[in-house]
Amino acid sequence: MESIERRNGHRTLGRSNIEISALGFGCWAIGGEWQTVDGQPLGWGKVDDEESVRAIHRALELGVTFFDTADAYGTGHSERLLGRALGKRRTDVVVATKWGNIFDEATRTASGQDDTPEYARRALTASLKRLGTDYVDLYQLHISDADLERAAQLREICEEFVREGLIRAYAWSTDDPERAAVFAQGPHCAAVQHRLNVLQDAPEMLALCEESGLASINRSPLAMGLLTGKRAAGQPLEAGDIRSAPPAWLPGFQRGEGADAQWLRRVDALRSVLTSEGRTLAQGALAWLWARSPRTIPIPGFRSVVQAEDNAGALRYGPLTADQLTEIEEILAR
């Protein structure tokens, strides 16, 4: 694949002075298998670590400079793998990670949450070690429904981390604009990470980002794989894949049955618009996000070089047009 054109350029991460590529890569899937104490899968199934490293290197070659992970992904494995893959390229990229979940690396099990400021510091220290770095560019609260009063305390501990040079900026991973607004009051809050894709719009959150000068980091930009065109109704997923036994917050999949047929029909209805100008379906879905707001930074997941190339290839095309956005709204009757 040829070098990325700068057509879709870069983004500034909210009100920070941190410049990143308009596309980031989400590192949940490369963490491998992990689960809750009662056996609920939380990963995306088995992974090949060497292929994951090759995919990260390919992403760097193609102009991706933003990587989003979390301490809990693979119970530390995603952070370790990302740190290993970046190596001496660490200063060339922007690394985001998250905290708030308690886990056991030995058993690859998540066991709860801890929203105390004391735990935030312990978690950050551990993440820095796993990532092999002495600072994190963007540190994100990973408890989506944390208490607002406690969130204000965590915002202040993040400000301490900034003053100490341990992080450059911080954010909250939540789909609740009221909660995101609490973090937005902090001078070094730069973003909110939230779910956004062409099937699941988030106008209130985008409005908050615009009003508060925050970046909109888009979790599930490909609707957990539904917008890649590679899932079929009734196609089961492997047992270690969270989509095989989806929790309540993960729509679009049925337990033991794979992708929901209704959701796939909506994808099919959008296919001709999203694949315009030679885009793949996934590239069109990312193009919708860039067209939706100048603040969006989608972070699609990946587990292979092929997926990395497909996702990064979206940068060559840039956003959809205003007319295409309107057409999509009409198709979805929004």
Secondary structure, DSSP 8 states (H G I E B T S, - for coil): -----SSS-EEE-TTSS-EEESS-EE-SGGG---EETT--B-SBS---HHHHHHHHHHHHHTT--EEE--TTTTTTHHHHHHHHHHGGGGGGSEEEEEE-EEEETTTTEEEEE---HHHHHHHHHHHHHHHT-S-EEEEEE--TT--HHHHHHHHHHHHHHHHTTSEEEEEEE-S-HHHHHHHHTSTTEEEEEEE-BTTB--HHHHHHHHHHT-EEEEESTTGGGGGGT---BT----TTBGGGS--TT--SEETTTEE-HHHHHHHHHHHHHHTGGG--HHHHHHHHHHHH-TTEEE--B-SSHHHHHHHHGGGGT----HHHHHHHHHHHT-
